[in-house]
Amino acid sequence: MSMLRRHWPWLLVPVVLLAFPFLFYDWTRGRHSGFVLTLMSEIGVMAIFALSYNMLMGQAGLLSFGHAVLLGLGAYCAAHVVNLVKSGTIWLPTELVPLAGGLGGLFFGYVFGWLVTKQRATAFAMITLGLGELVSSAALMFMAFFGGEGGISVDRVMNTSIVGASYSSPWQVYCLVLVWAFIAAALMRLQIQTPLGSMANATRDNFERAQFVGYDPRRVRLLQFALSGFFAGIGGGLYVLIYEIVTFDTVSAGKSANALLAVYIGGAGGFFGPILGTIVVVLLQSGVSLLSNAWLLYVGVLFIVMVMYAPGGLIGLIYMHAPIWRTGRLRELLLPYARAFPAAVLVMLGFVLLVELASFTTIGAAQGKRFMIGGNVIDTTAPLPWVIALASLLLGALWLRREARGFRLRWDELIEGAKLKGAMS
């Protein structure tokens, strides 16, 4: 019973994720929303990818600018395996295709890791950046393996399922992604508790001391890099099953940047931080991009704000409240948060309005689009909308600054109380 109490989130989350798509279920036609299922599947794949990246940056302190190489090469390996199965050359259950991608990622992770892990810190980051550009260029040159610009297309309906699923529908693919996402997340969670995971943390914090007690920091980095490639390759195998195509974009710098953004925004200090960051990044890419041409600007601003004011990420903000929660005084922050909320909303609305006005004045005008709010057309050349946006931003900022002073005093008081209670106990 105590084990069930400790691990109840791992049992509750799958149930919630399986039930969530039914909120958008079309009961009249009897089918799921394809967009929602694809979006959820993408979040699952990117969560695996971000967690594998956190094995490098969060655990081992290795900043990589080319992690998409491992995801993409794992995807290419999985695509070739699917085509071999379709041609009858080999037999493999559809459910194990992600494992084929993982083995491909493990192989390339070890090969490339042997080179890049000879260095650390800035040198490591620069080598991974060059490696990413090298593989991205090679993907357009070596047609036999990469397929050129057109990539490699597959048909996921292989009729080799061991559970009798055809995987012709997005719902079946989503269920498979969910299963593999939890398997990969559980294994990465367990890896943190292994001696290798502990030594990765040790080499991150003080590699000279780890070397002094008899460990080889370079070997630790190599094994961690290879295992990271294995899990990234699993994500690549699932990517192939979702989209039924893999192109050079999967090894590009943009895909690596997605992992970096997800880990930084979510927080590298906690295991679940990259998952939170993945949800935010994917929703910005797939949701906000449908509403605004300036969605990349929002991503960039969010990244800058998190790095400057919340370096621990979203998960760090949550952990900051843990001491207050343990003292049972967390409810005392409800009023300060409620007072600051309208000011924060006003700042956000003013900022978004300014960005959208600028976007529709330039890009929108070139595309022949009109800026509309609530069915009303907004004239972006008129001064009134700009004045409203600037006034909202400035007034909201002044209001938020005033509320922040009172909030900071209350926060310090609660933290001191928590420390005092901890010292007394």
C-alpha positions in Angstrom: 0.0 0.0 0.0 2.9 2.4 0.8 4.4 1.7 -2.7 1.0 2.5 -4.3 0.8 5.7 -2.3 4.2 6.8 -3.5 3.7 6.0 -7.1 0.1 6.9 -7.6 0.9 9.7 -10.1 2.4 7.1 -12.5 -0.9 5.2 -12.4 -3.2 8.3 -12.6 -1.4 10.1 -15.4 -1.9 7.3 -18.1 -5.6 7.2 -17.2 -5.9 11.0 -17.7 -3.9 10.9 -20.9 -6.1 8.1 -22.3 -9.3 10.0 -21.4 -8.2 13.4 -22.5 -8.7 12.9 -26.3 -12.4 11.9 -25.6 -13.0 15.6 -24.6 -12.7 16.3 -28.3 -14.4 13.2 -29.5 -17.0 13.6 -32.2 -19.8 11.5 -30.9 -22.1 12.1 -33.9 -19.6 10.6 -36.3 -17.9 8.3 -33.9 -14.3 9.4 -34.4 -11.5 11.2 -32.6 -10.1 14.6 -33.5 -7.1 13.8 -35.7 -5.4 17.1 -34.8 -5.7 16.5 -31.0 -4.3 12.9 -31.3 -1.4 14.0 -33.5 -0.7 16.9 -31.1 -0.7 14.6 -28.1 1.4 12.1 -29.9 3.9 14.8 -30.8 4.1 15.9 -27.1 4.8 12.3 -26.2 7.7 12.0 -28.7 9.1 15.4 -27.8 8.9 14.5 -24.1 11.1 11.5 -24.7 13.4 13.6 -26.7 13.6 16.3 -24.1 14.2 13.8 -21.3 17.0 12.2 -23.2 18.5 15.7 -23.7 18.3 16.3 -20.0 20.4 13.2 -19.5 23.2 15.2 -21.0 22.5 18.8 -19.8 20.8 18.2 -16.5 22.6 15.1 -15.3 26.0 15.4 -16.8 26.2 19.2 -17.4 26.8 18.8 -21.1 25.3 21.5 -23.3 24.7 20.0 -26.7 23.6 21.9 -29.8 23.3 18.8 -32.0 21.1 16.4 -30.0 18.7 16.1 -32.9 21.3 14.0 -34.7 20.6 11.1 -32.4 16.8 11.5 -32.8 17.0 11.8 -36.6 19.4 9.0 -37.2 17.3 6.8 -34.9 14.3 7.8 -37.0 16.1 6.9 -40.3 17.1 3.5 -38.9 13.5 2.8 -37.9 12.3 3.9 -41.3 14.6 1.5 -43.1 13.5 -1.3 -40.7 9.8 -0.6 -41.5 10.5 -0.7 -45.2 12.4 -4.0 -44.8 9.5 -5.5 -42.9 7.1 -4.3 -45.6 9.2 -5.9 -48.3 9.2 -9.2 -46.4 13.0 -9.2 -45.9 12.7 -9.3 -42.1 9.9 -9.7 -39.6 9.4 -7.4 -36.7 6.3 -6.5 -34.6 5.2 -2.9 -35.2 5.3 -2.4 -31.5 9.1 -2.9 -31.5 9.9 -0.4 -34.3 10.7 2.3 -31.7 13.2 -0.2 -30.2 14.9 -0.4 -33.6 15.2 3.4 -33.6 16.6 3.2 -30.1 19.3 0.7 -31.1 20.2 3.0 -34.0 20.4 5.9 -31.7 22.6 3.9 -29.3 25.0 2.9 -32.1 25.4 6.5 -33.4 25.4 7.8 -29.9 28.4 5.7 -29.0 30.2 6.4 -32.3 29.7 10.1 -32.2 30.1 10.2 -28.4 33.6 8.7 -28.7 34.5 11.9 -30.6 32.6 14.6 -28.8 33.1 13.4 -25.2 36.8 13.9 -25.4 36.0 17.5 -24.5 33.6 19.1 -22.1 32.0 22.5 -21.3 32.3 25.0 -24.2 34.4 22.8 -26.4 31.8 20.0 -26.1 29.0 22.4 -27.1 31.0 23.6 -30.2 31.8 20.1 -31.3 28.2 19.0 -31.1 27.2 22.1 -33.1 29.6 21.2 -35.8 28.5 17.6 -35.7 24.9 18.6 -36.1 25.7 20.8 -39.2 27.8 18.0 -40.7 25.0 15.4 -40.4 22.4 17.8 -41.6 24.5 18.5 -44.7 25.1 14.8 -45.2 21.4 14.1 -45.2 21.1 16.1 -48.4 24.1 14.4 -50.0 23.9 10.6 -49.3 20.6 9.6 -51.0 20.9 5.9 -50.2 20.5 6.3 -46.5 18.8 9.7 -46.1 16.7 9.9 -49.2 17.7 13.5 -50.0 15.3 16.4 -49.6 12.3 14.1 -50.0 13.4 11.9 -47.2 12.2 8.3 -46.7 8.5 7.5 -46.7 7.1 4.4 -44.9 3.7 2.7 -44.4 3.1 2.0 -40.8 0.4 -0.6 -41.6 2.7 -3.6 -41.6 0.2 -6.2 -40.3 2.8 -7.6 -37.9 1.3 -6.4 -34.6 1.5 -8.8 -31.7 -1.7 -7.2 -30.2 -3.8 -7.3 -33.3 -3.7 -3.6 -34.0 -3.4 -2.3 -37.6 -2.2 1.2 -36.5 -4.1 2.7 -39.4 -5.8 5.2 -37.1 -4.2 8.0 -35.1 -5.8 6.6 -31.9 -3.9 3.4 -32.1 -0.7 5.2 -32.8 -1.4 7.5 -29.8 -1.8 4.5 -27.5 1.5 3.1 -28.8 3.3 6.4 -28.2 1.8 6.6 -24.7 3.1 3.1 -23.8 6.6 3.8 -25.1 6.7 7.3 -23.5 6.0 5.8 -20.1 8.5 2.9 -20.6 11.2 5.4 -21.7 10.4 7.8 -18.9 10.4 5.1 -16.2 13.8 3.8 -17.5 15.3 7.2 -17.6 14.0 7.8 -14.1 15.6 4.6 -12.9 18.9 5.5 -14.7 19.2 8.5 -12.4 19.4 6.1 -9.4 22.1 3.9 -10.9 25.9 4.3 -10.2 26.3 5.8 -13.7 23.6 8.4 -13.0 25.3 9.3 -9.7 28.7 9.6 -11.4 27.2 11.7 -14.2 26.1 14.1 -11.5 29.5 13.9 -9.8 31.4 14.7 -13.0 29.0 17.6 -13.6 29.6 19.2 -10.2 33.3 18.5 -9.9 35.0 16.3 -12.5 38.4 16.7 -10.9 37.3 15.2 -7.7 35.5 12.3 -9.5 38.8 11.7 -11.4 40.7 11.8 -8.2 38.7 9.0 -6.5 39.3 6.7 -9.5 36.6 7.4 -12.1 37.2 8.3 -15.7 35.0 11.4 -16.4 35.4 10.9 -20.2 34.1 7.3 -20.0 31.1 8.5 -17.8 30.3 11.2 -20.5 30.6 8.6 -23.2 28.2 6.1 -21.6 25.8 8.9 -20.7 25.9 10.2 -24.3 25.3 6.7 -25.8 22.3 6.0 -23.4 20.9 9.4 -24.3 21.1 8.5 -27.9 19.2 5.3 -27.2 16.2 7.1 -25.7 16.4 9.8 -28.4 16.3 7.0 -31.0 13.2 5.6 -29.4 11.6 9.0 -29.9 12.8 8.9 -33.5 11.2 5.5 -34.1 7.9 6.8 -32.8 8.2 9.9 -35.0 8.4 7.7 -38.0 5.2 5.8 -37.0 3.3 9.1 -36.4 4.2 10.9 -39.6 5.2 8.0 -41.9 8.1 10.0 -43.3 11.5 11.2 -42.0 13.4 14.0 -43.7 16.6 16.0 -43.1 14.6 18.3 -40.8 14.8 15.7 -38.0 18.6 16.2 -37.8 18.5 19.9 -38.2 19.6 22.6 -35.6 16.0 23.7 -35.3 15.0 20.3 -33.8 17.9 20.5 -31.4 16.8 23.9 -30.4 13.4 22.5 -29.5 15.0 20.2 -27.0 17.1 23.0 -25.5 14.0 25.2 -25.2 11.9 22.5 -23.6 14.6 21.7 -21.0 15.4 25.3 -20.1 11.8 26.4 -20.0 10.7 23.4 -18.0 13.8 23.2 -15.8 16.8 20.9 -16.0 16.9 20.6 -12.2 13.9 18.2 -11.9 13.0 15.1 -13.8 9.6 16.3 -14.8 10.8 19.8 -15.8 11.5 18.8 -19.5 8.1 17.3 -19.7 6.5 20.6 -18.6 8.7 22.5 -21.0 7.8 20.1 -23.9 4.1 20.8 -23.4 4.6 24.5 -23.5 6.9 24.4 -26.6 4.7 22.1 -28.6 1.6 24.1 -27.8 3.3 27.2 -28.9 4.5 25.6 -32.1 1.4 23.8 -33.0 -1.3 26.0 -31.4 0.0 29.6 -31.3 1.5 29.2 -34.8 -2.0 28.7 -36.2 -3.1 32.0 -34.6 -0.1 34.3 -35.1 2.8 34.8 -37.5 4.9 36.0 -34.6 4.8 32.8 -32.5 8.6 32.4 -32.7 9.0 35.8 -31.1 6.8 34.6 -28.2 9.0 31.5 -27.8 12.1 33.7 -27.8 10.7 36.1 -25.2 9.6 33.3 -23.0 13.0 31.7 -23.1 14.7 35.0 -22.2 12.3 35.6 -19.3 12.8 32.1 -17.9 16.6 32.3 -18.2 16.7 35.8 -16.5 14.1 35.5 -13.8 13.5 31.8 -13.4 16.7 29.9 -14.2 15.3 26.8 -12.5 12.5 26.7 -15.0 8.8 25.9 -14.4 9.7 23.0 -12.2 12.0 25.2 -10.2 9.1 27.7 -9.5 7.1 24.8 -8.2 9.9 23.5 -6.0 10.3 26.9 -4.5 6.9 26.6 -2.9 7.7 23.2 -1.3 9.1 24.6 2.1 6.0 26.8 2.5 3.7 23.9 1.6 5.3 21.7 4.2 4.6 24.3 6.9 0.9 24.4 5.8 1.0 28.1 5.0 0.8 27.9 1.2 -2.8 29.3 1.3 -1.4 32.6 2.6 0.1 33.2 -0.9 -3.3 33.0 -2.6 -4.2 36.7 -1.9 -0.8 38.1 -3.1 -1.0 36.0 -6.2 -4.6 37.1 -6.8 -3.6 40.7 -6.5 -0.7 40.4 -8.9 -2.7 38.3 -11.5 -4.7 41.2 -13.1 -1.5 43.2 -13.5 0.3 40.3 -15.1 -2.6 39.8 -17.5 -2.6 43.5 -18.4 1.1 43.3 -19.2 0.7 40.2 -21.3 -2.3 41.7 -23.2 -0.4 44.9 -23.9 2.7 43.0 -25.1 0.7 40.6 -27.3 -1.3 43.5 -28.8 1.9 45.4 -29.7 3.4 42.3 -31.3 0.3 41.5 -33.3 -0.1 45.2 -34.4 3.5 45.2 -35.7 3.1 41.8 -37.3 -0.1 42.7 -39.2 1.4 46.0 -40.2 4.3 44.2 -42.0 3.8 40.5 -42.6 0.0 40.5 -42.4 -0.2 43.4 -44.9 2.0 41.6 -47.4 -0.2 38.5 -47.1 -3.4 40.4 -47.4 -4.6 39.5 -43.9 -6.6 41.7 -41.6 -6.2 42.0 -37.8 -9.5 41.1 -36.2 -10.6 40.9 -32.5 -14.0 39.6 -31.7 -15.1 39.9 -35.3 -14.1 43.5 -35.5 -11.4 44.6 -37.9 -8.6 46.6 -36.3 -6.9 49.3 -38.4 -3.2 48.8 -37.6 -2.3 52.2 -39.2 -4.5 54.1 -36.7 -2.9 55.5 -33.6 -5.6 54.4 -31.1 -4.7 50.6 -31.0 -1.1 51.5 -30.5 -1.9 53.9 -27.7 -4.1 51.3 -26.0 -1.4 48.6 -26.3 1.4 50.9 -24.9 -0.8 52.1 -22.1 -1.8 48.5 -21.1 1.9 47.5 -21.1 3.1 50.4 -19.1 0.3 50.6 -16.6 0.4 46.9 -16.1 4.2 46.9 -15.6 3.9 49.7 -12.9 1.0 47.9 -11.2 2.9 44.6 -11.2 6.0 46.3 -9.9 4.1 47.7 -6.9 2.4 44.4 -6.2 5.8 42.6 -6.4 7.2 44.6 -3.5 4.4 43.4 -1.2 4.6 39.9 -2.5 8.4 39.7 -1.9 8.0 40.8 1.7 5.3 38.2 2.3 7.4 35.5 0.5 10.5 36.3 2.6 8.4 36.1 5.8 7.0 32.7 4.9 10.4 31.3 3.9 11.9 32.5 7.1 9.1 30.8 9.0 9.7 27.6 7.1 13.4 27.7 7.9 12.7 28.3 11.6 10.2 25.5 11.7 12.7 23.2 10.0 15.4 24.1 12.4 13.2 23.5 15.4 12.1 20.1 14.2 
